[in-house]
Amino acid sequence: MPDYLEKNYWWAYRHPRGVKFFDREWMVNLILFGNMAKLRDLALAEFDRRLEGRTLQVACVYGDFTPKLVECIAPGGSLDVVDVLPVQLANTRRKLRRNAPVTFHQRNSNDLRFDDGAFDQVIVFFLMHEQPDYAREKTLAEALRVLKPGGKLVLVDYHRPHAWSPMRYFFEPILDLLEPFAVALWYRDLASWLPRETRIASSSKKTVFGGLYQKVALTFERE
Ligand SMILES: C[S@@+](CC[C@H](N)C(=O)[O-])C[C@H]1O[C@@H](n2cnc3c(N)ncnc32)[C@H](O)[C@@H]1O
């Protein structure tokens, strides 16, 4: 288990009581100030709610994120879900119908162990802010490696609120206390943690809720 996860998030993700406590729609919405459905749908809209081919979800998510992804899988398509914690994988599996075309893998996002170019799209929903710089860099390098040429990487996570948003002033110390690596996302673009040699072909960013959250969609140039 990654050190940052054990130290900062064991209560939220590893402990079975934590899983039971947090995995409720109202709780997820409380944490995200009512923005769960909006953020989930923003990610899905990147693919016109139709996931062709192979999709990779890096890290489990509380709430209905994975069930909604599954609803969008096109005929013949499939979803692979990676998480480092077995309790999280089991919890997500429980939320899906039995014959859903989904495969679960207990793996670290820093070492995905899939072939290069194995996936048509990779989705990372609220994992970036939990990771310290070194882990965030490795996760993004791996996401990029397993993405097919022309494939899309979608990241949804925290972002620095606009100057007019009260969140900018009172939420930073709270975030700093509860999620010590999150505030870094307020001061750097997510793409800045990609490997230095990365050539971005297209990039789009949308922020919501006064800028507190962002969705970034990226495609890449390959030789
Ligand atoms: C996606 S994040 C947070 C999502 C959001 N806060 C929610 O509503 O669940 C939480 C997940 O990331 C997983 N995780 C954290 N670090 C990981 C890593 N290095 N590799 C794979 N999974 C990881 C945790 O086990 C947990 O299931």
The ligand as an SDF file (V2000), in Angstrom:
LIG
                    3D

 27 29  0  0  0  0  0  0  0  0999 V2000
  -10.1090    7.8920   -6.6270 C   0  0  0  0  0  0  0  0  0  0  0  0
   -9.6230    8.2770   -5.0590 S   0  0  0  0  0  0  0  0  0  0  0  0
  -10.8440    9.3390   -4.3990 C   0  0  0  0  0  0  0  0  0  0  0  0
  -12.1780    9.3730   -4.9870 C   0  0  0  0  0  0  0  0  0  0  0  0
  -13.2220   10.1870   -4.3220 C   0  0  0  0  0  0  0  0  0  0  0  0
  -12.7550   10.9110   -3.1630 N   0  0  0  0  0  0  0  0  0  0  0  0
  -14.3550    9.2910   -3.9650 C   0  0  0  0  0  0  0  0  0  0  0  0
  -15.4620    9.7580   -3.9450 O   0  0  0  0  0  0  0  0  0  0  0  0
  -14.1710    8.1130   -3.7640 O   0  0  0  0  0  0  0  0  0  0  0  0
   -9.8340    6.9480   -3.9680 C   0  0  0  0  0  0  0  0  0  0  0  0
   -9.2950    5.6390   -4.4010 C   0  0  0  0  0  0  0  0  0  0  0  0
   -7.9760    5.7300   -4.8650 O   0  0  0  0  0  0  0  0  0  0  0  0
   -7.2960    4.5450   -4.4980 C   0  0  0  0  0  0  0  0  0  0  0  0
   -5.8620    4.7860   -4.6200 N   0  0  0  0  0  0  0  0  0  0  0  0
   -5.1070    5.6930   -3.9830 C   0  0  0  0  0  0  0  0  0  0  0  0
   -3.8240    5.6030   -4.3760 N   0  0  0  0  0  0  0  0  0  0  0  0
   -3.7660    4.6120   -5.3080 C   0  0  0  0  0  0  0  0  0  0  0  0
   -2.7220    4.0460   -6.0720 C   0  0  0  0  0  0  0  0  0  0  0  0
   -1.4830    4.4930   -5.9810 N   0  0  0  0  0  0  0  0  0  0  0  0
   -3.0240    3.0520   -6.9180 N   0  0  0  0  0  0  0  0  0  0  0  0
   -4.2830    2.5940   -7.0450 C   0  0  0  0  0  0  0  0  0  0  0  0
   -5.3130    3.0810   -6.3190 N   0  0  0  0  0  0  0  0  0  0  0  0
   -5.0630    4.0830   -5.4650 C   0  0  0  0  0  0  0  0  0  0  0  0
   -7.7910    4.2880   -3.0880 C   0  0  0  0  0  0  0  0  0  0  0  0
   -7.5660    2.9580   -2.6800 O   0  0  0  0  0  0  0  0  0  0  0  0
   -9.2630    4.6460   -3.2260 C   0  0  0  0  0  0  0  0  0  0  0  0
  -10.0520    3.5440   -3.5630 O   0  0  0  0  0  0  0  0  0  0  0  0
  1  2  1  0
  2  3  1  0
  2 10  1  0
  3  4  1  0
  4  5  1  0
  5  6  1  0
  5  7  1  0
  7  8  2  0
  7  9  1  0
 10 11  1  0
 11 12  1  0
 11 26  1  0
 12 13  1  0
 13 14  1  0
 13 24  1  0
 14 15  1  0
 14 23  1  0
 15 16  2  0
 16 17  1  0
 17 18  1  0
 17 23  2  0
 18 19  1  0
 18 20  2  0
 20 21  1  0
 21 22  2  0
 22 23  1  0
 24 25  1  0
 24 26  1  0
 26 27  1  0
M  CHG  2   2   1   9  -1
M  END
$$$$
